[in-house]
Structures are given as C-alpha cells and as structure tokens.
Amino acid sequence: MLGYLGLIHREIMKVDISQSKSMWFGESEKIIKRIFTNYRVYLKGCSRTPILFFNEADAIISKRYESGFSSLTQTENAVQNIILEELENFEGIFFATTNFAKNFDPAFERRFLFKIEFQKPDIPVKAKIWQSKLPSLSESECELLARRYDFSGGQIDNIVRKNEIYEVVNGATIEFNKIIEFCDNELLHKKQHKRIGYV
C-alpha cells in the first residue's frame, strides 16, 4: 500500500503485516523478501527517499522462539532472520509502530536509531477529539466523555460508527444518553470479565 506523508513530503510504502504471513511453508519468507525488493524498486522512482512503514510490527518482529521442531516456529524465525539481514544493509527510511514494545526482540531494537514513545492524550485533548468526531456534542458533553472513558482513537471511532448507523436506521439524531450507552457497551468485556481455567 502506498501513501503520502505530507509533513515531510515523502512517499510511504505501508506494509500490511497480516498479508506478510502465509499458511504455506516457505511462502512467508518469499513475501518478506519481495517487500524489501519492491521497496528498492520504488526507491529508484522517487525524488526523495520514501518510508517503508510496518504498522503493528510486533506481529512479525517480536521476540524469536527458541529452536524447536514446530514448522510455525521455524518459519517465524526464518522470517525474522530475513528482516534482520535486510535491515543490516538497508538503504532507506524504515518506520515501525507497536503497542507492545516489550515484545520486540533485542536484535531488532538495536537496529532502530530513534525510539519514540507516544503518550495518551490528556483530558482536554481527548475532549477535542470527541468534538471533532461528533460536532453535535456540547463542550461539556465532550469533556464528560473524555473524563469518564479512557478510550483509544479506534474505540472512539467505533462509537462514531455506531452513532452513524443508529441515525441512518432510526432517521433521527441520536441523544446523548444513547452515546453513553454505546460507550458503556464498548467496555462491556471489562465489566463481564471472568477468570477462565481448570479447577
């Protein structure tokens, strides 16, 4: 997937990690090699060095497994070794994002020059996010949502989509108490959490 990062005027080659894995033995390694080959070809056609972007990179460059007989383990280790080799001589700009930095293999961590941690937004910023997503809400309503719910951007987007569907189906503007209900349902799994195991 190609994109454009306007801030620094560079093209982006975004990698969908889920598509880099295959159920067929040996295919995942070929897919990973092809990603870097495609990037080198793409690089030649760009006036400025593009960015190779791995989103949720922990899915593919997490801590390597100890040697074993599992074909899955062998494949994932082989894929990681290919990426390590490619990064060792990489001529370009490589970005990787993760919500699980502790899962990164130390060998990968050493290959990143800059490590940047993004903190969660504070209450005023979250209130502005709510306001931008749902402009019909008042400032006080947005602040209430920001204080009550520690949602990620993706969770707020879920609420927005539920709001849109509700208004289309019912042909009426949604009321604030319904948005509160959607927010509570978004956290339903936490309220109903049960310990599962053997007795």
N, C-alpha and C positions, 0 to 999 in steps of 0.2 A: 504494500500500500504506500503510495507516495503522497506527500503533503507539503506544506509550506510554512515555515516559521518566520512570520513577518518581522518579529522583533529584531532578528539579526540577519534577515534576508537570506536565509539558507533553505534549500530544499530538504525534505525529510523522507527517508525511506523507513517506513514503520513496519515492524515485523510482528505478525500475529503469532504469538508463541504456540497457541493451540494447533495451528496449521503446520508447525515445525515437527510435530510428532506423528509417527505413523505406526500402525499395528504390524506392519510388515518388517521383518528383520532386515536391517541394512538400509531401509528407506530413510529413516530419520537422519542418519549420517549424511546421506546424499542431499537431503533437503537443506541441512545446515550449511554444507559446503556451497550449495547453489546460492544461498542468501548472500554469502560473502563474495562469491563470483559476480552475482548481479550488482552488488554494491560497487565493485571495482569498475564494472562496465558503465554504471550510472555516473560514477565519479568523473569519468572522462568527458561526459557530455554536459557537465555543469560548470558554470563560470566561477562559482565559489564552492568550496568543499561541502558536500551535503552531510547530513547527520544520519547515521544508522541508529535507529531507535528501537530498543527492546522494551516493551511495556510488560509489567509484571514479570520481570526477568527471573525472579526466584523459582519460577516453574521449570526453568531449564538450566540455571547456573547455581543451583543450591548445593549444599554440601554433598560431596561424592560419597558413594557407597563403598563399604569395604568389599574386597574381592569376594565373589561368590559364584554360584552356578546358575543363578537366575538370568534368563535371557534378557529380561527387562532391565535388571541391574547392569548387565554388560553393555546394553545399548545406551542407557543413560550416561554411563561413564564414558563410553566412546564418543558420544555427542559432546560432552563437556570437554573432553580432551581436544576435540577438533576446534571448539571455540577458543580454548586456551592458546592453541597453536596459532590460530588466526589473529587473535588479539596481540600476540607477541610481536608480530610484524605488521600490525595494522597501520595503514596509512590513510587516515581519515578522522572523523569525529564520531565517537560512539557514546550514546546515552543509554542508560538502563534505569528503570524505575522498579521499586518494590515496596510493599507494605511489610515485608518480613526480612529486614536487613540482617538479622541474626542468622538467617538460613543460608546466607551467602558463603560459599566455600572460600577460605582464606586465599587460595591461589587466584581467585577472581578478584577479590577485594584489592589485592596488591596491584592489579592492572588498571585500577581506576585512579586517575590523578586527583580528581576532586570528588569528595563525598558531601552531599548537601542534604541536610535534614529539613523537611518542611513541617512546621508545627501546625496544629489545628488552629483554625481561626478563633478569635475571641468573640464574646457575645455581640458587640456592635457590628463586627464584620459578618457574623452569621445572620444577624437581623437584616443586613443589607442584601445578603444572598437570597433570603426569603422574599424580600421586597422586589428584587429583580426577577425572581421566578414567578411570584404571584403578586403583580402590581395592584390587584384589587384589595389586598390586605392593608390595614392601617399600620402606622408605625408601632403602636402599642401591641397589636396582634403579632407583628413580626418579632418584636422583642420577646414576647411571651414564648413563642415557638423556639426562639434561639436559646432562651434560658432553660426551657423545660426539656428539650430534646437535643442530645449530643449526636446529631446526625452527620454522616458524611455527605459529600455532594451527590453521590449516587442515590443515597436514601432520600434526600430532598427531591431529586428528580423523580423518584418513584411516587412521592406524594403529588407532585405536579401532574404526572401522567394519570394518576387515579382521579385527580380533580377534573382533568380534561375529559376523561371517559364519563365521569358522573354527569357533567354538564351536557355532554352530547346525548347521552341516553335519556336523561330526565328533562332536557330542554329548559333548564333553569340554572341560574347562578348558584353556586354552592355556598352554604352558610358556614361560618367559622367553626361551629361545633362539629360539623362533618369533617373538616380538615383535622381537628383534634382527634377525632375517631380514627382517621386514616393514619395519623402519627402513632397512636397507641397500638394499632394493628401492626405497624411496621416493627414494633418492639415486642410483638406477641410471643415470639420464640424465647425471649429472655424471661418473660413472666411465667411461661409454662415449662421452663427448663426442668428436666428430671434427670437424675443420675441413672445411667443405664449400665448394667453389668451382670455379673453372676453372683448368686447368693450362696 
